[in-house]
Amino acid sequence: MPVKVLIPTPLRLYTDKLDAVEVTGKTVDEVLKILTSRFTQLHRHLYSEDGKLRSYVNVYVNDEDIRYLRKESTAVKESDIISIIPSIAGGVNVDARAVVEEVQLSNEEILRYSRHLIMPEVGIDGQKKLKAASVLMIGAGGLGSPLGMYLAAAGIGRLGIVDFDTVELTNLQRQLLHSTKDIGRSKLESARESINDINPHVHVETYETRLTSKNALDILQDYDVIVDGTDNFPTRYLVNDACVLLGKPNVYGSIFRFEGQVSVFCTKGASASGGDAKQGPCYRCLYPSPPPPGLVPSCAEGGVLGVLPGIIGSLQALETIKLIIGQGDSLVGRLVLFDALKLKFRELKLRKNSECPICGDQPTIRELIDYEQFCGITPQQDNGEEEQQYQITPEELKARLDRGEDVFILDVREPHEYQICNLRGYLIPVNELPKRVNELDSSREMVVHCKLGGRSKKAVEFLRQAGFRKMKNLVGGVDAWAQRVDPSMPRY
């Protein structure tokens, strides 16, 4: 009898957009092999060249990670659900007695936090813990917005924010810390102003810098809880490793289109009440290595529902508050998955990996590393004439079109992006290119473009392998065209 395999959003491009597939098989290995034989493009995203499951893809049977069962040999039955979970960008060491004795609440604060104070789970002591606590937010964007607003409203005494970006119009669909008047301003300035408007009792410390291996330990060490609101894998692994080395709890969240993930990674187990808290895995226990660069689209390319970071960021704020006041069951050892389209929450068990290179029994990582290199991201270099011959700037394309040259424009974006703006090109989404390459004429001069240039670069590389030679990648994509050639074209 068939079992149901749940397909996450990033991989639905390779399953004809299906979110679930029924497959008949007796083991996980058998089910996945049948699945990838049915959807051949899915195979390379699940398996490496040596035929092994990739380390950045986890497989669960119901709520159990197969790595801690019988791996791919794990037996399945009709009622089982197999989940494919690819990577998508504890407690607090506070002496509770000292907090209760030393921290005082003014009459204005007592009135402000009165709805907390009348809850026995919080009360005066819990509110004092919140006032004594320090929380560092990595990012003041989509996840950082609800985090900053709710942590400030809750009365966190010291709130640190790391960000180096400026507010853009495209941010305002989801980043509620910022408003239209803030466009062009530093996100840190805008965030500080918004937080102070919410609660002037919160001391805001800002770090307008990129978090790196050189500064991470210095910045993180003075905070009780670290909340990860990053949108890229190098920073996510950096934050994880720094938290493990410093013994800090890491409240994790990630978002993509309509889906989100939340957990708490805490390997030391210190608690806000002064006792021992539950110890659990770190991010590397869940995802030992990152996906290849470009495999998982960013929000800029894949999009995100505006309300989704509000939901996931609010859950991160909730977990942070619980850790500080020492109440409830934290998400240590648990991963929550949220599907906004179906309005469903699912929970999976996470286990500490004894072979984890940073929090395992015999760790090999004892200091921060080069995370760009670890994630396979290399500095852009001039690859000489061979690379340049497959590139074209918006200005160069405009000149060729003005001269009336016969240039075939291939648009490798998605149909809904084409509707926003286009260069009247021939549309073949990049993931459909392998099976539709026969629609293209290799004898014609061709310019390939997407939104920013990343997907079209992959398309050009594929076409080169397929024997095409007369094609160029539009550097900067249609976004650069709109900025530098045709300002009347909508940007997104």
C-alpha positions in Angstrom: 0.0 0.0 0.0 1.2 3.5 -0.7 2.8 5.9 1.8 2.6 9.7 1.6 5.7 11.7 0.9 5.5 15.4 1.8 7.4 17.6 -0.6 8.7 21.0 0.8 8.2 24.1 -1.2 11.8 24.4 -2.6 11.6 20.9 -4.1 8.2 21.2 -5.6 9.7 22.7 -8.7 10.9 19.2 -9.5 7.7 17.3 -8.7 5.4 19.2 -11.0 4.5 21.5 -8.1 2.9 18.6 -6.1 3.1 19.1 -2.3 2.6 15.4 -1.6 3.1 12.2 -3.6 1.9 8.7 -2.8 4.5 6.0 -3.4 4.4 2.3 -2.8 7.4 0.9 -1.0 8.6 -1.1 2.0 11.5 1.0 3.1 12.5 4.7 2.9 15.2 3.8 0.4 12.7 2.0 -1.9 10.2 4.9 -1.6 12.7 7.6 -2.4 14.2 5.7 -5.3 10.7 5.2 -6.8 10.0 8.9 -6.2 13.1 10.1 -7.9 12.6 7.7 -10.8 9.2 9.3 -11.3 10.6 12.8 -10.9 14.1 12.6 -12.4 15.1 16.2 -11.7 14.5 15.6 -8.0 17.3 13.0 -7.8 20.3 15.3 -7.9 18.8 17.4 -5.1 18.4 14.4 -2.8 21.4 12.3 -3.7 25.0 13.1 -4.3 27.0 11.6 -7.2 28.0 8.6 -5.0 24.3 7.8 -4.5 24.1 8.8 -0.9 21.5 11.1 0.6 22.8 14.7 0.7 23.8 16.0 4.2 21.6 19.1 3.9 18.5 17.0 3.3 16.9 15.3 6.3 14.2 12.6 6.0 11.7 11.8 8.7 9.2 9.0 9.1 6.3 10.5 11.0 8.2 12.6 13.6 11.4 10.5 13.8 14.7 11.3 12.0 15.7 8.2 10.0 19.4 8.8 11.0 18.4 7.6 14.4 16.3 4.7 13.2 17.7 2.4 10.5 18.5 5.2 8.1 17.3 4.4 4.5 16.6 0.9 5.5 13.8 2.1 7.9 10.6 0.2 7.2 7.4 2.0 6.3 3.8 1.1 6.3 0.6 2.4 4.8 -0.2 4.9 7.6 3.3 6.4 7.7 4.2 9.9 6.4 7.7 10.6 5.0 8.8 14.2 5.2 11.8 15.6 3.3 13.2 18.5 5.2 16.0 20.5 3.3 17.8 23.4 5.0 16.0 26.7 4.0 18.3 31.3 4.3 18.3 26.1 26.5 18.0 28.8 28.6 19.6 31.9 30.0 22.5 32.0 32.4 20.9 34.4 34.9 20.9 34.1 38.6 17.2 34.4 39.3 17.6 35.2 43.0 19.9 38.1 42.3 17.5 39.4 39.6 14.5 39.4 42.0 16.5 41.2 44.7 18.3 43.8 42.6 15.9 44.7 39.8 13.1 47.1 40.6 10.0 48.1 38.6 8.7 51.6 38.7 5.0 52.3 39.1 4.8 53.2 35.4 6.4 49.9 34.5 4.1 48.0 36.8 1.1 49.5 35.0 2.6 49.0 31.6 3.3 45.3 32.3 0.2 44.7 34.4 -1.2 42.0 32.0 2.0 40.1 32.6 2.0 40.6 36.3 -1.4 39.2 37.0 -0.3 35.9 35.3 1.2 33.6 37.9 3.5 32.2 35.3 5.1 35.6 34.9 4.3 37.8 37.9 6.7 40.3 39.4 9.6 37.9 39.5 9.2 37.0 35.8 8.9 40.6 34.7 12.1 41.4 36.7 13.8 38.6 34.8 12.7 40.1 31.5 14.0 43.5 32.6 17.4 42.0 33.6 17.8 40.0 30.4 19.7 40.9 27.3 18.8 39.5 23.9 20.7 39.9 20.6 18.8 39.9 17.4 20.7 39.0 14.2 18.9 41.0 11.6 16.3 43.8 11.6 14.3 42.6 8.6 11.4 40.3 8.2 11.9 38.1 11.3 13.6 40.9 13.2 10.6 43.1 13.0 8.1 41.1 15.1 11.0 40.0 17.3 12.0 43.6 18.1 8.5 44.8 18.6 7.3 42.0 20.8 10.5 41.7 22.9 10.4 45.5 23.4 6.8 45.4 24.4 7.5 42.5 26.8 10.1 44.6 28.6 13.4 43.1 27.7 15.9 45.3 29.5 18.7 45.3 26.8 18.1 44.6 23.2 21.0 44.3 20.7 20.5 44.4 17.0 23.1 43.5 14.3 22.4 44.7 10.7 24.2 46.7 8.1 21.4 47.3 5.5 19.3 50.2 4.6 15.5 50.3 4.2 14.2 49.7 0.7 10.7 49.9 -0.7 10.5 46.1 -1.2 11.1 45.6 2.6 7.9 47.3 3.6 5.6 44.4 2.6 6.8 42.5 5.6 9.3 44.4 7.7 7.0 46.4 10.1 9.8 48.0 12.1 10.2 50.3 9.1 7.8 52.6 7.3 7.7 54.6 4.0 9.4 57.6 5.6 12.4 55.3 6.5 13.3 54.4 2.9 17.0 55.0 2.4 17.7 55.1 6.2 19.8 52.7 8.1 17.7 49.8 9.3 19.3 50.1 12.7 18.3 53.8 13.0 14.7 53.0 12.0 14.5 50.0 14.3 15.9 51.9 17.3 13.3 54.6 16.7 10.4 52.2 16.4 11.4 50.2 19.5 11.8 53.3 21.6 8.3 54.4 20.5 7.0 51.1 21.7 8.9 51.0 25.0 11.3 53.7 26.1 12.4 51.5 29.0 14.3 49.2 26.6 18.0 50.0 26.2 18.8 49.4 22.5 22.4 48.7 21.4 23.1 48.6 17.6 26.0 47.0 15.6 26.0 48.4 12.1 28.4 45.8 10.7 28.3 42.4 8.9 28.7 39.6 11.4 31.9 37.8 10.7 34.2 35.2 12.3 36.4 38.1 13.5 33.7 40.0 15.5 31.0 37.4 16.3 32.3 36.2 19.6 32.9 39.7 20.9 29.4 40.8 19.9 27.5 37.7 21.1 29.3 37.1 24.4 27.6 39.8 26.5 24.0 38.6 25.7 21.9 36.0 27.4 19.9 34.8 24.3 20.8 35.0 20.6 17.9 35.1 18.1 18.8 34.1 14.5 16.9 36.2 12.0 19.4 35.8 9.2 18.6 35.0 5.5 21.8 33.3 4.4 23.6 30.1 5.2 27.1 31.4 6.0 25.8 33.7 8.8 23.4 31.0 10.0 26.3 28.5 10.5 28.4 31.3 12.0 25.7 32.2 14.6 25.3 28.5 15.4 29.0 27.9 16.0 29.5 31.1 18.0 26.5 30.2 20.2 27.9 26.7 20.8 31.4 28.0 21.6 29.9 30.6 24.0 27.3 28.3 25.5 24.4 30.6 24.4 20.9 29.5 23.4 20.1 30.1 19.8 16.5 30.7 18.9 16.3 29.8 15.2 13.7 30.7 12.6 13.6 30.6 8.8 11.1 31.4 6.1 10.4 30.7 2.4 7.3 31.6 0.5 4.5 30.1 2.6 6.6 27.9 4.9 8.6 28.5 8.1 10.7 26.6 10.6 11.3 27.4 14.3 13.5 25.7 16.9 15.8 26.4 19.9 19.4 25.1 19.7 20.9 24.9 23.1 23.9 22.6 23.8 24.9 23.8 27.3 21.6 23.7 29.2 21.7 26.8 31.5 18.3 28.1 32.6 16.8 31.3 33.7 15.8 29.9 37.0 19.4 29.1 37.9 19.0 25.3 37.5 19.8 22.9 34.7 17.7 23.1 31.6 17.2 20.6 28.8 20.2 20.2 26.6 19.7 19.6 22.9 21.2 19.6 19.4 22.7 22.5 17.5 21.9 23.6 13.9 24.8 21.4 12.6 23.1 18.4 14.2 20.1 19.1 12.0 22.0 20.2 8.9 25.7 19.0 9.0 26.5 20.9 5.8 24.8 23.6 3.7 23.2 23.2 0.2 25.2 24.3 -2.8 25.1 28.0 -3.5 22.0 29.0 -5.5 20.1 25.8 -4.8 17.7 27.4 -2.3 16.3 30.7 -3.7 16.4 33.8 -1.5 13.3 35.8 -0.6 14.4 38.2 -3.3 14.0 35.5 -6.0 11.6 33.1 -4.4 9.4 35.5 -2.6 7.8 35.3 0.9 4.2 36.0 2.0 4.3 39.2 4.0 2.5 37.9 7.1 4.7 34.7 7.3 7.7 36.4 9.0 5.2 37.9 11.5 4.1 34.5 12.5 7.6 32.8 12.6 9.2 35.9 14.3 6.4 36.0 16.9 7.1 32.3 17.7 10.8 33.1 18.1 9.9 36.0 20.5 7.6 33.6 22.4 10.4 31.0 22.8 12.8 33.8 23.9 10.5 35.0 26.6 9.8 31.4 27.8 13.6 30.8 28.1 14.1 34.0 30.1 11.2 33.5 32.6 11.8 29.8 32.9 8.3 28.7 32.0 6.8 26.1 29.7 8.4 23.6 27.4 11.0 25.1 25.1 11.6 23.9 21.5 15.0 22.4 22.5 15.1 19.1 20.7 12.0 19.9 18.6 11.6 21.5 15.1 8.3 23.1 14.3 7.2 23.4 10.6 4.5 25.8 9.6 2.6 25.7 6.3 0.6 28.9 5.9 -1.3 27.7 2.8 -2.8 24.8 4.8 -2.6 26.5 8.2 -0.9 23.5 9.6 1.8 23.1 12.3 3.9 19.9 12.4 6.5 19.0 15.0 9.6 16.8 14.4 12.0 15.4 17.0 15.6 16.6 16.9 18.4 14.6 18.4 21.9 15.6 19.4 24.4 14.1 17.0 27.3 12.6 19.0 29.4 13.0 15.9 28.6 16.7 15.4 31.9 18.5 14.6 31.2 21.3 17.1 28.9 20.0 19.8 29.5 16.2 19.6 31.5 14.0 21.9 34.8 14.7 20.1 34.4 18.2 18.5 36.8 19.1 15.8 35.7 22.8 15.4 37.1 24.7 18.3 37.1 28.2 16.8 35.2 30.1 14.1 36.0 29.3 10.5 35.6 30.8 7.1 31.9 30.4 6.6 31.8 31.8 3.1 34.3 29.1 2.1 32.4 26.4 4.1 29.2 27.2 2.2 31.0 27.1 -1.2 30.8 30.8 -1.8 34.0 32.1 -3.4 34.8 35.8 -4.1 33.8 36.9 -7.6 36.9 36.9 -9.7 37.6 38.1 -13.2 37.6 34.9 -15.2 39.1 36.5 -18.3 37.8 36.6 -21.9 36.2 33.2 -21.8 33.8 34.3 -19.0 33.2 37.7 -20.5 32.2 36.4 -23.9 29.1 34.9 -22.3 28.1 38.2 -20.6 26.3 41.3 -21.8 25.4 44.5 -20.0 21.9 46.1 -20.2 23.5 49.0 -22.1 25.1 46.7 -24.6 21.9 44.8 -25.2 20.0 48.1 -25.7 22.5 49.2 -28.3 22.2 45.9 -30.2 18.4 46.1 -30.2 18.5 49.8 -31.3 20.7 48.7 -34.3 18.0 46.2 -35.3 20.2 43.1 -34.7 18.4 39.8 -34.6 18.7 38.9 -30.9 16.6 36.2 -29.4 15.8 37.0 -25.7 15.2 34.0 -23.4 13.5 34.8 -20.1 14.1 32.0 -17.5 11.9 33.5 -14.8 8.6 32.2 -13.6 5.3 33.1 -15.5 4.1 35.2 -12.6 7.3 37.2 -12.7 6.9 37.7 -16.5 3.5 39.3 -15.8 5.1 42.0 -13.7 7.5 43.1 -16.3 9.3 41.6 -19.3 11.5 42.3 -22.3 9.1 40.5 -24.6 11.4 37.5 -24.5 10.6 33.8 -24.9 9.6 32.4 -21.6 11.1 29.0 -20.3 11.5 28.8 -16.5 15.0 27.7 -15.7 13.8 24.5 -14.1 11.9 23.5 -17.3 14.9 24.3 -19.5 16.3 20.7 -19.6 13.1 19.2 -21.0 12.4 22.2 -23.3 15.8 22.9 -24.7 14.7 21.5 -28.1 12.5 24.7 -28.4 15.7 26.8 -28.8 17.7 27.4 -32.0 21.4 27.1 -31.3 22.3 29.0 -34.5 20.7 32.2 -33.3 22.3 34.9 -31.1 20.6 34.6 -27.7 20.5 36.8 -24.5 19.3 35.0 -21.4 18.0 36.9 -18.4 16.2 36.5 -15.1 15.5 39.0 -12.3 19.0 39.5 -11.0 21.3 37.3 -13.1 21.7 34.3 -11.0 19.2 31.9 -12.6 20.2 33.1 -16.1 23.8 32.3 -15.3 22.9 28.8 -14.4 20.8 28.6 -17.6 23.8 29.8 -19.7 26.0 27.1 -18.1 23.5 24.5 -18.9 23.2 25.7 -22.5 27.0 25.6 -22.9 27.0 22.0 -21.8 24.2 21.3 -24.3 26.4 22.6 -27.1 25.1 26.2 -27.4 27.7 28.9 -28.1 25.9 32.0 -29.2 24.3 33.1 -25.9 25.1 35.7 -23.3 23.9 36.3 -19.7 22.3 39.7 -19.0 24.4 40.9 -16.1 22.1 42.2 -13.3 19.0 40.8 -15.0 15.8 42.7 -15.8 16.3 44.6 -12.5 19.5 46.2 -13.9 17.6 46.9 -17.2 14.9 48.8 -15.3 17.5 50.8 -13.3 19.9 51.7 -16.1 18.0 51.5 -19.4 14.2 51.8 -18.9 13.2 53.5 -15.6 9.6 53.2 -16.6 9.7 49.5 -16.1 8.3 48.2 -12.8 10.8 46.7 -10.4 10.0 44.0 -7.8 
